[in-house]
């Protein structure tokens, strides 16, 4: 062991037994010369037979790196360097099963996306020239000292490569062979010429999936996943990025990014607070607004450049209609909305009183979104995210402990009726709307959430929850640039689903209890589900000014409702169909004529 630190790979006794033995003899000789051992100990050591047992490749994961660093930063201001020497034990809220699920889901999603954009080529090329006493394996193993494994994404040095097969060696000396369909992602790197070619000496990344070796790469894209208990604020899982060792910037806590349409629920909640109901009718049609002192105009649009005409507030959020959101915000005023959303924990300083706020142009962190969505999940109560429950010293004495959270003893920060109705609408989003993949994959009636996609798809989100668990996923580049034709529903939502499949396994469904002061109207939604109103509110479709909607009175808007419902019924039975919506945070195109074929509109939304 004393001989290894100088060059662990070069003196590895598995692949370089002669070098390892020579190094062992040298170190023992130096120890004798300088008096660290006696002649008798030296004689015994050089005659001892060393048996080397070859190790195996284990599933090496550092799923807790981000949380561990958060704990260190939490302790250091109070205890200083004592945290490294005094034997403290820190107990956290993290659930090990959920943490591992978050690790696997986020890495899988980021790696698959990055590879779908093309293979970036080998990381570097090392010299495999052999010396007189070396084999090719030994020459390769000597090069691993400067390479790092990132969890289960291992560095591998190519020994031989052709269009049909790659043979490589990994850190423990094992040979791995990759062939067949696993080579598809690097097909061009095995056939042509140029800097991306895989040749002997190339350093590539490999990982095991379904017991087969695959070629991977360190993704350029980043992401975040955080899950917390909305009843307490305790963080159950947190991945601040692809890999803590690779990039320790904690995107959950530190990345300020535009949330896009995932911010819309807070605007709609503001509208309910101002007297809107889920059946308030707003015209989904083109509109322009003054753009400032320059005299310019801002003309937001729906991402599909199409419009549904008069629709209800419930429908508008379910299908993430930008124009309706802007019209609602214009009516209630941005300043009112800013004052209101601070109840969810957002600092007022993060917002400016502009209409673009309604489409998520402000910047927030994933942990702020988790804290805010928890208010919907728990029925209207503010929570404070935390992760340390107690700290003990070396003698197991408790030196610090976090007080238990009891929501029932607190005052709600928003009307519990508001939270209940918003939860009802967000369940529609997850079942029928832009987040429909969530219900399709999990088949649970207690999931709710909202997709989010910003301009040019620079940030994509899915913010979802049950009454027991809030989980937020975000994907984007550290230096913002387009993710291509990706949306919250196609990139962030699958990561969320993969995590929730494990996190919710064996957990019974739980519905948010309906608070007092609500009138339930069976068959009151456009799909025939129960609709909910504050007691005393007008029942049925009303336009935004409070009068009976002409569309409701004449039945003209039923065409839109029937088309949406019919398409969704057909869609929900088609297991191969997908239901993302392309949605942008703040586009500025010219007005577009209203499309009259409602079936084409709905199909475009769903496609």
Rosetta blueprint (number, residue, H / E / L):
1 X L
2 X L
3 X L
4 X L
5 X L
6 X L
7 X L
8 X L
9 X L
10 X L
11 X L
12 X L
13 X L
14 X L
15 X L
16 X L
17 X H
18 X H
19 X H
20 X H
21 X H
22 X H
23 X H
24 X H
25 X H
26 X H
27 X H
28 X H
29 X H
30 X H
31 X H
32 X H
33 X H
34 X L
35 X L
36 X L
37 X L
38 X L
39 X H
40 X H
41 X H
42 X H
43 X H
44 X H
45 X H
46 X H
47 X L
48 X L
49 X L
50 X L
51 X L
52 X L
53 X L
54 X L
55 X L
56 X L
57 X L
58 X L
59 X L
60 X L
61 X L
62 X L
63 X L
64 X L
65 X H
66 X H
67 X H
68 X H
69 X H
70 X H
71 X H
72 X H
73 X H
74 X H
75 X H
76 X H
77 X H
78 X H
79 X H
80 X H
81 X H
82 X H
83 X H
84 X H
85 X L
86 X L
87 X L
88 X L
89 X E
90 X E
91 X E
92 X E
93 X L
94 X L
95 X L
96 X H
97 X H
98 X H
99 X H
100 X H
101 X H
102 X H
103 X H
104 X H
105 X H
106 X H
107 X H
108 X H
109 X H
110 X H
111 X H
112 X H
113 X H
114 X H
115 X H
116 X H
117 X L
118 X L
119 X L
120 X L
121 X L
122 X L
123 X L
124 X E
125 X E
126 X L
127 X L
128 X L
129 X L
130 X L
131 X L
132 X L
133 X L
134 X L
135 X L
136 X H
137 X H
138 X H
139 X H
140 X H
141 X H
142 X L
143 X L
144 X H
145 X H
146 X H
147 X L
148 X L
149 X L
150 X E
151 X L
152 X L
153 X E
154 X E
155 X E
156 X E
157 X E
158 X E
159 X E
160 X E
161 X E
162 X E
163 X L
164 X L
165 X E
166 X E
167 X E
168 X E
169 X E
170 X E
171 X L
172 X L
173 X L
174 X L
175 X E
176 X E
177 X E
178 X E
179 X E
180 X H
181 X H
182 X H
183 X H
184 X H
185 X H
186 X H
187 X H
188 X H
189 X H
190 X H
191 X H
192 X L
193 X L
194 X L
195 X L
196 X L
197 X L
198 X L
199 X L
200 X L
201 X L
202 X E
203 X E
204 X E
205 X E
206 X E
207 X E
208 X E
209 X E
210 X L
211 X L
212 X E
213 X E
214 X E
215 X E
216 X E
217 X L
218 X L
219 X L
220 X L
221 X L
222 X E
223 X E
224 X E
225 X E
226 X E
227 X E
228 X E
229 X L
230 X L
231 X L
232 X L
233 X L
234 X E
235 X E
236 X E
237 X E
238 X E
239 X E
240 X L
241 X L
242 X L
243 X L
244 X L
245 X L
246 X L
247 X L
248 X L
249 X L
250 X L
251 X H
252 X H
253 X H
254 X H
255 X L
256 X L
257 X E
258 X E
259 X L
260 X H
261 X H
262 X H
263 X H
264 X H
265 X H
266 X H
267 X H
268 X H
269 X H
270 X H
271 X H
272 X H
273 X H
274 X L
275 X L
276 X L
277 X L
278 X L
279 X L
280 X E
281 X E
282 X E
283 X E
284 X E
285 X L
286 X L
287 X L
288 X L
289 X E
290 X E
291 X L
292 X L
293 X L
294 X L
295 X L
296 X L
297 X E
298 X E
299 X L
300 X L
301 X L
302 X L
303 X L
304 X L
305 X L
306 X L
307 X L
308 X L
309 X E
310 X E
311 X E
312 X E
313 X H
314 X H
315 X H
316 X H
317 X H
318 X H
319 X L
320 X L
321 X L
322 X H
323 X H
324 X H
325 X H
326 X H
327 X H
328 X H
329 X H
330 X H
331 X H
332 X H
333 X L
334 X H
335 X H
336 X H
337 X H
338 X H
339 X H
340 X H
341 X H
342 X H
343 X H
344 X H
345 X L
346 X L
347 X L
348 X H
349 X H
350 X H
351 X L
352 X L
353 X L
354 X L
355 X H
356 X H
357 X H
358 X H
359 X H
360 X L
361 X L
362 X L
363 X E
364 X E
365 X L
366 X H
367 X H
368 X H
369 X H
370 X H
371 X H
372 X H
373 X H
374 X H
375 X H
376 X H
377 X H
378 X L
379 X L
380 X L
381 X L
382 X L
383 X L
384 X L
385 X L
386 X E
387 X L
388 X E
389 X E
390 X E
391 X E
392 X E
393 X L
394 X L
395 X L
396 X L
397 X L
398 X E
399 X E
400 X E
401 X E
402 X L
403 X L
404 X L
405 X L
406 X L
407 X H
408 X H
409 X H
410 X L
411 X L
412 X L
413 X L
414 X L
415 X L
416 X H
417 X H
418 X H
419 X H
420 X H
421 X H
422 X H
423 X H
424 X H
425 X H
426 X H
427 X H
428 X H
429 X H
430 X H
431 X H
432 X H
433 X L
434 X L
435 X L
436 X H
437 X H
438 X H
439 X H
440 X H
441 X H
442 X H
443 X L
444 X L
445 X L
446 X L
447 X L
448 X E
449 X E
450 X E
451 X E
452 X E
453 X E
454 X L
455 X H
456 X H
457 X H
458 X L
459 X E
460 X E
461 X E
462 X E
463 X E
464 X E
465 X E
466 X E
467 X L
468 X L
469 X E
470 X E
471 X E
472 X E
473 X E
474 X E
475 X E
476 X E
477 X L
478 X L
479 X L
480 X L
481 X L
482 X L
483 X L
484 X L
485 X L
486 X L
487 X L
488 X H
489 X H
490 X H
491 X H
492 X H
493 X H
494 X H
495 X H
496 X H
497 X H
498 X H
499 X H
500 X H
501 X H
502 X H
503 X H
504 X L
505 X L
506 X L
507 X L
508 X L
509 X L
510 X L
511 X L
512 X L
513 X L
514 X L
515 X L
516 X L
517 X L
518 X E
519 X E
520 X E
521 X E
522 X L
523 X L
524 X L
525 X L
526 X L
527 X L
528 X L
529 X L
530 X L
531 X E
532 X E
533 X E
534 X E
535 X L
536 X L
537 X L
538 X L
539 X L
540 X L
541 X L
542 X E
543 X E
544 X L
545 X L
546 X L
547 X L
548 X E
549 X L
550 X H
551 X H
552 X H
553 X H
554 X H
555 X L
556 X L
557 X L
558 X H
559 X H
560 X H
561 X H
562 X H
563 X H
564 X H
565 X H
566 X H
567 X H
568 X H
569 X H
570 X H
571 X H
572 X H
573 X L
574 X L
575 X L
576 X L
577 X L
578 X L
579 X L
580 X L
581 X L
582 X L
583 X L
584 X L
585 X L
586 X L
587 X L
588 X L
589 X L
590 X L
591 X L
592 X L
593 X L
594 X L
595 X L
596 X L
597 X L
598 X H
599 X H
600 X H
601 X H
602 X H
603 X H
604 X H
605 X H
606 X H
607 X L
